[in-house]
Amino acid sequence: MILPKPFSDESLASLLARLCRLNGISDYGDVVTLLFGHGLHTTFINAPVDVVEFCVRTKGAYGEPVEVLENLTWMGAAGRLEVASPSRGTYVAAGLVKPTLAEMTFPESVSLRYCPACRKRDLLGYGMSYWRRQHQIPIVWYCADHGESLVKVPMKRADLHTTFPLPGDFKRLDSACVARRHAPGDFMQAVAHLVRDFFACPAPPSPALIHASIVSELRARRLLSDRGRLHLSEFSAQLRPLLLIPEVSGTGEVQAKLLKRLSRYVINPSQASLTFEALLLVQWLFGGLAGLKAKCAWLQVIGVPMLAPGRTNDSTEFELFGAFHRRRCIQFIREHPGCSRLDFTKFEYRSFRWLLHHDAEWLNGLLPLNSREGKQLLLF
């Protein structure tokens, strides 16, 4: 089997799609069965990805598990923004959590985006186009290399069980898209450059320090009170005009969702359901990665509290509890290979209940519910 070399910023699903085409494989489910292991997979996009097994079966052609996550998925960069420790990518790299290929391909909705100029350059240089990781990040609407708005391609999950398209398969969409080049000072264009810099930065400031810098700057601008209360109306009034999303219906609704998620991140980052949206605040407050690094260096000298005032104790206690119970679960699985969810419940009931109520997604990844044919009875 020919294992193609990854292109710059290529995603894992795109790499596997090119592998299938180069080897003349029509049913892409056969490839994930061969490379991911754990039995027969009848679906390509919903196949669980065991990164450790993938590295073993490819004989390290794409590096170690951590390198696969860092170079072929968006999870590596996302982990550098997650305040909760350890990040989900840590468990994926260890083989303890097996996300589906869809989770590693689509950060949010089932859709992909590409830059027409990038696709044209790929076809001329390689004879084949590919999907770039940075173009799929929800806050990126422009290509950082060409300054053109990205073309969004809606996907149907049902069509991705046996095949996976590449940007070169969507020629008709270019004529319907009016690619626009924006001035260098455009905020959303600058965000695209920031995402590119963040992906390329191997050791950015820690997530807690990034959050502390954002909190400190918001307090300096009098958008956050001493008690940790965000002045939402003024916060929205200043940030909303910058969130100019091209050619998207319902832009106001998208902006409202972004502002709501950003406000949650400011108040309690460990509970926020966002990944890269925090970079919007970084670009707005510091003008890029260099400004953020300078602010973080200054905070390390003067020792400003890491989390928002009024929430420090609660957030820290929550993180400590979470880390403790996750360690108990991992230790129990290592000491009792082949154990079931019920076994863990019997011997570590306190940790089970805490994880069930506060981190059910992580718990279900390590100890999934047993599926039964017919009607299933869920006890928990």
C-alpha positions as CSV (number, residue, x, y, z in Angstrom):
1,M,0.0,0.0,0.0
2,I,1.2,3.5,-0.9
3,L,1.3,5.8,2.1
4,P,1.2,9.4,0.8
5,K,3.2,12.1,2.4
6,P,1.0,14.7,4.2
7,F,0.8,18.1,2.5
8,S,1.2,21.3,4.5
9,D,-1.6,21.7,7.0
10,E,-3.5,18.6,5.7
11,S,-6.2,17.0,7.8
12,L,-6.3,13.3,8.6
13,A,-9.5,12.6,6.7
14,S,-8.0,14.3,3.6
15,L,-4.9,12.2,3.9
16,L,-6.9,9.0,4.1
17,A,-9.0,10.0,1.1
18,R,-5.9,10.6,-1.0
19,L,-4.5,7.3,0.2
20,C,-7.6,5.5,-1.1
21,R,-7.5,7.2,-4.4
22,L,-3.8,6.5,-4.9
23,N,-4.3,2.8,-4.1
24,G,-7.5,2.5,-6.1
25,I,-9.7,1.6,-3.1
26,S,-13.4,2.3,-3.7
27,D,-14.8,1.5,-0.3
28,Y,-13.0,3.8,2.2
29,G,-14.3,1.7,5.1
30,D,-11.7,-0.9,4.2
31,V,-8.9,1.5,4.9
32,V,-10.0,2.5,8.4
33,T,-10.5,-1.2,9.1
34,L,-6.9,-1.8,8.1
35,L,-5.3,1.2,9.8
36,F,-7.4,1.7,12.9
37,G,-8.0,-1.9,13.9
38,H,-10.6,-3.1,16.4
39,G,-12.6,-5.2,14.0
40,L,-14.5,-4.5,10.8
41,H,-15.6,-0.9,10.2
42,T,-18.5,-0.4,7.8
43,T,-18.3,3.3,7.9
44,F,-15.4,5.7,7.0
45,I,-16.5,8.9,8.7
46,N,-17.9,7.3,11.9
47,A,-15.0,4.9,12.5
48,P,-13.4,5.3,16.0
49,V,-9.8,6.4,15.6
50,D,-7.3,4.6,17.8
51,V,-4.3,6.9,17.3
52,V,-1.8,4.5,18.9
53,E,-2.9,1.6,16.7
54,F,-2.8,3.8,13.7
55,C,0.9,4.7,14.4
56,V,1.7,1.0,14.9
57,R,0.1,-0.1,11.6
58,T,1.6,2.6,9.6
59,K,5.0,1.8,11.2
60,G,5.5,5.4,12.4
61,A,5.3,6.9,8.9
62,Y,3.3,9.8,10.4
63,G,5.2,10.0,13.7
64,E,4.1,9.3,17.2
65,P,0.5,9.6,18.4
66,V,1.2,13.1,19.8
67,E,2.6,14.1,16.4
68,V,-0.4,12.8,14.6
69,L,-2.7,14.9,16.7
70,E,-0.5,17.9,16.3
71,N,0.1,17.7,12.6
72,L,-3.0,16.0,11.1
73,T,-5.9,17.2,13.4
74,W,-7.0,20.4,15.1
75,M,-7.0,18.7,18.5
76,G,-3.3,19.5,19.3
77,A,-3.8,23.2,18.8
78,A,-7.2,23.1,20.7
79,G,-5.5,21.4,23.7
80,R,-3.2,24.5,24.1
81,L,-6.4,26.6,24.8
82,E,-8.2,24.2,27.1
83,V,-8.0,25.4,30.7
84,A,-9.2,22.1,32.1
85,S,-6.2,19.8,32.6
86,P,-5.3,17.3,31.2
87,S,-6.9,18.1,27.8
88,R,-8.9,15.6,25.9
89,G,-6.1,15.3,23.3
90,T,-3.9,13.8,26.1
91,Y,-6.2,10.8,26.5
92,V,-6.6,10.4,22.7
93,A,-2.8,10.3,22.3
94,A,-2.6,7.7,25.0
95,G,-5.3,5.5,23.3
96,L,-7.7,5.8,26.2
97,V,-10.3,7.8,24.2
98,K,-11.1,7.0,20.6
99,P,-13.0,9.8,18.9
100,T,-14.6,9.2,15.6
101,L,-13.0,10.4,12.4
102,A,-15.9,12.9,12.1
103,E,-15.0,14.5,15.4
104,M,-11.4,14.9,14.3
105,T,-12.5,16.4,10.9
106,F,-15.5,18.7,11.7
107,P,-14.9,20.9,14.8
108,E,-18.6,21.8,14.8
109,S,-21.1,21.4,11.9
110,V,-20.8,18.7,9.2
111,S,-19.3,21.0,6.6
112,L,-15.9,21.8,5.1
113,R,-14.4,24.9,3.6
114,Y,-11.7,25.6,1.1
115,C,-10.0,28.5,-0.6
116,P,-10.4,28.6,-4.4
117,A,-6.9,30.0,-4.9
118,C,-5.4,27.3,-2.7
119,R,-7.2,24.6,-4.6
120,K,-6.1,26.0,-8.0
121,R,-2.5,26.1,-6.7
122,D,-2.8,22.5,-5.4
123,L,-4.1,21.2,-8.7
124,L,-1.3,22.9,-10.7
125,G,1.4,21.8,-8.3
126,Y,0.2,18.3,-7.1
127,G,-2.5,17.3,-9.5
128,M,-4.8,16.8,-6.5
129,S,-6.3,19.2,-3.9
130,Y,-6.8,18.6,-0.2
131,W,-8.5,19.9,2.9
132,R,-6.6,22.2,5.2
133,R,-7.1,22.0,9.0
134,Q,-7.0,25.8,9.5
135,H,-9.8,26.4,7.0
136,Q,-12.1,24.2,9.1
137,I,-11.7,26.2,12.3
138,P,-15.1,27.9,13.0
139,I,-13.7,31.4,13.5
140,V,-11.7,31.3,10.2
141,W,-13.6,32.8,7.2
142,Y,-10.7,33.9,5.1
143,C,-7.6,32.2,3.7
144,A,-4.5,33.5,5.6
145,D,-2.4,33.0,2.5
146,H,-4.6,34.6,-0.2
147,G,-7.0,36.8,1.7
148,E,-10.0,35.3,-0.1
149,S,-13.2,34.2,1.6
150,L,-13.6,30.5,2.0
151,V,-16.1,28.4,0.1
152,K,-18.3,26.4,2.5
153,V,-19.3,22.9,1.3
154,P,-22.2,21.3,3.2
155,M,-21.8,17.6,3.8
156,K,-24.3,14.8,4.4
157,R,-22.9,12.3,6.9
158,A,-24.8,9.5,5.1
159,D,-22.7,10.1,1.9
160,L,-19.4,9.7,3.8
161,H,-19.7,6.1,4.9
162,T,-17.8,4.7,1.9
163,T,-16.1,7.7,0.4
164,F,-14.9,11.2,1.1
165,P,-14.7,14.1,-1.4
166,L,-11.8,16.5,-1.9
167,P,-12.0,20.2,-2.9
168,G,-11.3,19.4,-6.5
169,D,-14.7,17.6,-6.7
170,F,-16.7,20.8,-6.2
171,K,-15.9,22.9,-9.3
172,R,-19.3,24.4,-9.7
173,L,-19.2,26.1,-6.3
174,D,-16.5,28.5,-7.3
175,S,-18.7,30.3,-9.8
176,A,-21.4,30.8,-7.1
177,C,-18.9,32.2,-4.7
178,V,-17.7,35.8,-5.0
179,A,-14.2,35.6,-3.6
180,R,-13.3,38.9,-1.8
181,R,-9.9,40.2,-0.9
182,H,-9.9,42.4,2.2
183,A,-7.5,45.0,3.4
184,P,-4.7,43.9,5.7
185,G,-6.3,45.7,8.6
186,D,-9.6,43.7,8.4
187,F,-10.2,42.1,11.8
188,M,-11.4,38.7,10.6
189,Q,-8.5,38.5,8.1
190,A,-6.2,39.2,11.1
191,V,-7.9,36.4,13.0
192,A,-7.0,34.0,10.2
193,H,-3.4,35.0,10.4
194,L,-3.5,34.5,14.2
195,V,-4.9,31.0,13.9
196,R,-2.1,30.2,11.4
197,D,0.5,31.5,13.8
198,F,-1.1,29.6,16.7
199,F,-1.0,26.3,14.8
200,A,2.7,26.9,14.0
201,C,3.6,27.9,17.6
202,P,4.9,24.8,19.4
203,A,5.0,26.3,22.9
204,P,2.5,29.2,23.3
205,P,1.6,30.5,26.8
206,S,-0.3,28.1,29.0
207,P,-4.1,28.1,28.7
208,A,-4.4,29.5,32.3
209,L,-2.0,32.3,31.5
210,I,-3.8,33.1,28.3
211,H,-7.1,33.4,30.2
212,A,-5.4,35.5,32.9
213,S,-4.1,37.9,30.3
214,I,-7.5,38.3,28.8
215,V,-9.1,38.9,32.2
216,S,-6.4,41.5,33.1
217,E,-6.9,43.4,29.9
218,L,-10.7,43.4,30.2
219,R,-10.3,44.8,33.8
220,A,-8.0,47.5,32.5
221,R,-10.6,48.5,29.9
222,R,-13.3,48.5,32.6
223,L,-15.3,45.7,30.9
224,L,-14.8,43.4,33.9
225,S,-15.6,44.4,37.5
226,D,-13.4,43.6,40.5
227,R,-15.9,40.9,41.5
228,G,-15.6,39.2,38.1
229,R,-18.8,40.5,36.6
230,L,-18.6,41.1,32.9
231,H,-20.3,44.3,31.5
232,L,-22.0,42.4,28.7
233,S,-23.7,45.3,27.0
234,E,-20.5,47.3,26.6
235,F,-18.5,44.1,25.8
236,S,-20.9,43.2,23.0
237,A,-21.1,46.8,21.7
238,Q,-17.3,46.9,21.2
239,L,-16.8,43.4,19.8
240,R,-19.8,42.8,17.6
241,P,-18.9,45.3,14.9
242,L,-15.6,43.5,14.3
243,L,-17.3,40.1,13.7
244,L,-18.0,40.6,10.0
245,I,-18.7,37.2,8.6
246,P,-18.8,37.1,4.8
247,E,-21.8,35.7,2.8
248,V,-23.5,34.0,5.7
249,S,-27.2,34.1,6.3
250,G,-28.2,34.9,9.8
251,T,-25.0,36.7,10.7
252,G,-26.6,38.4,13.7
253,E,-27.5,35.0,15.2
254,V,-23.9,33.7,14.6
255,Q,-22.5,36.9,16.3
256,A,-24.9,36.5,19.3
257,K,-23.8,32.9,19.8
258,L,-20.1,33.8,19.6
259,L,-20.5,36.6,22.1
260,K,-22.4,34.3,24.5
261,R,-19.7,31.7,24.4
262,L,-17.0,34.3,24.8
263,S,-18.6,35.7,27.9
264,R,-18.8,32.2,29.4
265,Y,-15.2,31.7,28.7
266,V,-14.2,34.9,30.5
267,I,-16.3,34.1,33.6
268,N,-15.5,30.4,34.0
269,P,-13.1,29.0,31.4
270,S,-13.2,25.4,32.7
271,Q,-17.0,25.2,31.9
272,A,-16.9,27.0,28.5
273,S,-17.8,25.0,25.4
274,L,-15.4,26.7,23.0
275,T,-12.1,25.9,21.5
276,F,-10.6,28.5,19.2
277,E,-13.1,31.3,19.8
278,A,-10.8,32.5,22.6
279,L,-8.4,33.7,19.8
280,L,-11.0,36.3,18.9
281,L,-10.4,37.9,22.2
282,V,-6.6,37.6,21.8
283,Q,-6.8,39.4,18.4
284,W,-9.1,42.1,19.8
285,L,-7.2,42.8,23.0
286,F,-3.6,42.2,22.0
287,G,-3.5,42.5,18.2
288,G,-1.9,39.0,17.7
289,L,0.3,36.3,19.2
290,A,3.2,38.6,19.9
291,G,1.1,41.0,21.9
292,L,-0.3,38.1,23.9
293,K,3.2,36.7,24.7
294,A,4.3,40.2,25.9
295,K,1.3,40.4,28.2
296,C,1.8,36.9,29.6
297,A,5.5,37.7,30.3
298,W,4.4,40.8,32.2
299,L,1.8,38.9,34.2
300,Q,4.4,36.2,35.2
301,V,6.5,39.0,36.7
302,I,3.9,40.8,38.7
303,G,1.9,37.7,39.6
304,V,-1.7,38.6,38.7
305,P,-4.2,35.9,39.7
306,M,-4.8,33.4,37.0
307,L,-8.6,33.3,36.9
308,A,-11.3,35.9,37.1
309,P,-11.9,37.5,40.5
310,G,-14.7,35.9,42.5
311,R,-14.4,32.6,40.6
312,T,-10.9,31.5,41.4
313,N,-11.6,29.2,44.2
314,D,-14.6,27.5,42.6
315,S,-12.8,26.9,39.3
316,T,-9.7,25.7,40.9
317,E,-11.6,23.3,43.2
318,F,-13.6,22.0,40.2
319,E,-10.4,21.3,38.2
320,L,-8.8,19.5,41.1
321,F,-11.8,17.3,41.7
322,G,-12.0,16.5,38.0
323,A,-8.3,15.6,37.7
324,F,-8.6,13.4,40.9
325,H,-11.6,11.3,39.7
326,R,-10.2,11.0,36.1
327,R,-7.0,9.6,37.6
328,R,-9.0,7.1,39.7
329,C,-10.8,5.9,36.7
330,I,-7.6,5.5,34.6
331,Q,-5.9,3.7,37.4
332,F,-8.8,1.3,37.9
333,I,-8.8,0.4,34.2
334,R,-5.1,-0.2,34.2
335,E,-5.3,-2.4,37.3
336,H,-8.3,-4.3,36.0
337,P,-7.9,-4.9,32.2
338,G,-11.2,-5.8,30.6
339,C,-13.3,-4.3,33.4
340,S,-16.8,-3.1,32.6
341,R,-18.6,0.1,33.5
342,L,-20.5,-1.8,36.2
343,D,-17.2,-2.9,37.8
344,F,-16.0,0.6,38.0
345,T,-19.4,1.7,39.5
346,K,-19.1,-1.0,42.3
347,F,-15.6,-0.3,43.4
348,E,-15.3,3.5,42.7
349,Y,-18.9,4.7,43.1
350,R,-17.9,8.2,44.2
351,S,-15.7,8.8,41.2
352,F,-18.3,7.3,38.9
353,R,-21.1,9.6,40.1
354,W,-18.9,12.7,39.9
355,L,-17.8,11.9,36.3
356,L,-21.3,10.9,35.3
357,H,-22.7,14.3,36.3
358,H,-19.7,16.6,35.4
359,D,-17.7,14.8,32.7
360,A,-20.0,12.2,31.1
361,E,-18.5,12.6,27.6
362,W,-15.1,11.6,29.0
363,L,-16.5,8.8,31.0
364,N,-18.4,7.3,28.1
365,G,-15.3,7.5,26.0
366,L,-13.4,5.2,28.4
367,L,-16.2,3.1,29.6
368,P,-19.0,3.2,27.0
369,L,-22.5,1.9,27.7
370,N,-23.1,-1.6,26.5
371,S,-25.3,-1.7,23.4
372,R,-28.1,-4.3,23.3
373,E,-30.3,-5.4,20.5
374,G,-33.8,-4.3,20.8
375,K,-35.0,-2.2,23.7
376,Q,-32.1,-1.0,25.9
377,L,-32.5,-0.3,29.6
378,L,-30.2,2.5,30.9
379,L,-29.6,2.2,34.6
380,F,-27.5,5.4,34.9
